[in-house]
Amino acid sequence: MGRKPEGKAEKTFKKFGVKIDEMIADLQKLKEKARENYGDRFEEMDRNAEKLKDEFNQFKERNKDKWDEVEDKLEKAGKELAGAFKTAFSKKTETKN
């Protein structure tokens, strides 16, 4: 007993699979090219981010008293803003007489 001939759907899925494999290979090439072209830039951005983080932490330490007050006020403002959005976007429940 031999194998049944491929059906129309099976042929379509095989072609689709080949196209997916080609697309994956193309994406891999693009990934490698991007790594070559932008790898140094990403490393530089990481270094800059670390430098900014360090500078910000130093700023917070030098201005500890002020920063504590700023954090408290920002937290209160965030809560008030969240409450305002909740009020603005909550459904009204009106009673009709």
C-alpha beads as a LAMMPS data file, in Angstrom:
LAMMPS data file: protein, C-alpha beads

97 atoms
96 bonds

1 atom types
1 bond types

-500.0 500.0 xlo xhi
-500.0 500.0 ylo yhi
-500.0 500.0 zlo zhi

Masses

1 110.0

Atoms # bond

1 1 1 0.000 0.000 0.000
2 1 1 1.400 3.355 -1.018
3 1 1 1.035 6.766 0.429
4 1 1 -1.938 8.835 -0.601
5 1 1 -1.146 11.757 -2.905
6 1 1 -0.751 15.138 -1.243
7 1 1 -3.891 17.102 -0.807
8 1 1 -4.313 20.721 -1.759
9 1 1 -4.038 21.916 1.864
10 1 1 -0.885 19.872 2.444
11 1 1 0.802 21.429 -0.597
12 1 1 -0.217 24.894 0.556
13 1 1 1.187 24.319 4.047
14 1 1 4.455 22.968 2.633
15 1 1 4.869 26.088 0.484
16 1 1 3.977 28.239 3.479
17 1 1 6.550 26.394 5.592
18 1 1 9.267 27.003 3.002
19 1 1 8.407 30.717 2.938
20 1 1 8.536 30.881 6.744
21 1 1 11.958 29.182 6.728
22 1 1 13.210 31.729 4.174
23 1 1 11.828 34.588 6.241
24 1 1 13.540 33.275 9.388
25 1 1 16.852 33.048 7.524
26 1 1 16.422 36.616 6.247
27 1 1 15.622 37.865 9.750
28 1 1 18.723 36.148 11.121
29 1 1 20.857 37.904 8.481
30 1 1 19.251 41.245 9.364
31 1 1 19.884 40.619 13.059
32 1 1 23.554 39.923 12.408
33 1 1 23.859 43.004 10.195
34 1 1 22.166 45.181 12.828
35 1 1 24.515 43.804 15.463
36 1 1 27.476 44.753 13.254
37 1 1 26.135 48.208 12.422
38 1 1 24.642 49.206 15.767
39 1 1 26.401 47.053 18.361
40 1 1 28.861 49.790 19.269
41 1 1 26.048 52.319 19.548
42 1 1 24.090 50.076 21.919
43 1 1 27.165 49.594 24.090
44 1 1 27.678 53.361 24.162
45 1 1 24.051 53.873 25.159
46 1 1 24.453 51.332 27.960
47 1 1 27.539 53.160 29.236
48 1 1 25.702 56.498 29.080
49 1 1 22.743 55.039 30.947
50 1 1 25.019 53.769 33.705
51 1 1 26.767 57.146 33.905
52 1 1 23.429 58.993 34.178
53 1 1 22.232 56.546 36.809
54 1 1 25.400 57.128 38.858
55 1 1 25.117 60.907 38.503
56 1 1 21.450 60.816 39.534
57 1 1 22.265 58.704 42.594
58 1 1 25.019 61.163 43.549
59 1 1 22.573 64.056 43.115
60 1 1 20.069 62.301 45.376
61 1 1 22.726 61.738 48.035
62 1 1 23.897 65.385 47.949
63 1 1 20.312 66.623 48.201
64 1 1 18.852 63.908 50.431
65 1 1 16.565 66.192 52.454
66 1 1 15.169 67.913 49.382
67 1 1 14.870 64.653 47.477
68 1 1 12.870 62.992 50.262
69 1 1 10.435 65.897 50.167
70 1 1 10.256 65.766 46.360
71 1 1 9.529 62.019 46.438
72 1 1 6.753 62.517 48.997
73 1 1 5.123 65.273 46.961
74 1 1 5.432 63.293 43.722
75 1 1 3.820 60.300 45.383
76 1 1 0.922 62.440 46.631
77 1 1 0.545 64.065 43.202
78 1 1 0.520 60.635 41.548
79 1 1 -2.240 59.445 43.872
80 1 1 -4.279 62.572 43.207
81 1 1 -3.788 62.210 39.460
82 1 1 -4.837 58.549 39.618
83 1 1 -7.947 59.589 41.540
84 1 1 -8.729 62.271 38.982
85 1 1 -8.450 59.785 36.104
86 1 1 -10.556 57.277 37.977
87 1 1 -13.246 59.898 38.482
88 1 1 -13.037 61.125 34.900
89 1 1 -13.277 57.704 33.307
90 1 1 -15.557 55.826 35.692
91 1 1 -19.128 55.193 34.614
92 1 1 -21.648 57.403 36.321
93 1 1 -24.408 55.661 38.166
94 1 1 -27.302 58.062 38.156
95 1 1 -30.636 57.317 39.695
96 1 1 -33.681 58.328 37.685
97 1 1 -36.872 59.364 39.426

Bonds

1 1 1 2
2 1 2 3
3 1 3 4
4 1 4 5
5 1 5 6
6 1 6 7
7 1 7 8
8 1 8 9
9 1 9 10
10 1 10 11
11 1 11 12
12 1 12 13
13 1 13 14
14 1 14 15
15 1 15 16
16 1 16 17
17 1 17 18
18 1 18 19
19 1 19 20
20 1 20 21
21 1 21 22
22 1 22 23
23 1 23 24
24 1 24 25
25 1 25 26
26 1 26 27
27 1 27 28
28 1 28 29
29 1 29 30
30 1 30 31
31 1 31 32
32 1 32 33
33 1 33 34
34 1 34 35
35 1 35 36
36 1 36 37
37 1 37 38
38 1 38 39
39 1 39 40
40 1 40 41
41 1 41 42
42 1 42 43
43 1 43 44
44 1 44 45
45 1 45 46
46 1 46 47
47 1 47 48
48 1 48 49
49 1 49 50
50 1 50 51
51 1 51 52
52 1 52 53
53 1 53 54
54 1 54 55
55 1 55 56
56 1 56 57
57 1 57 58
58 1 58 59
59 1 59 60
60 1 60 61
61 1 61 62
62 1 62 63
63 1 63 64
64 1 64 65
65 1 65 66
66 1 66 67
67 1 67 68
68 1 68 69
69 1 69 70
70 1 70 71
71 1 71 72
72 1 72 73
73 1 73 74
74 1 74 75
75 1 75 76
76 1 76 77
77 1 77 78
78 1 78 79
79 1 79 80
80 1 80 81
81 1 81 82
82 1 82 83
83 1 83 84
84 1 84 85
85 1 85 86
86 1 86 87
87 1 87 88
88 1 88 89
89 1 89 90
90 1 90 91
91 1 91 92
92 1 92 93
93 1 93 94
94 1 94 95
95 1 95 96
96 1 96 97
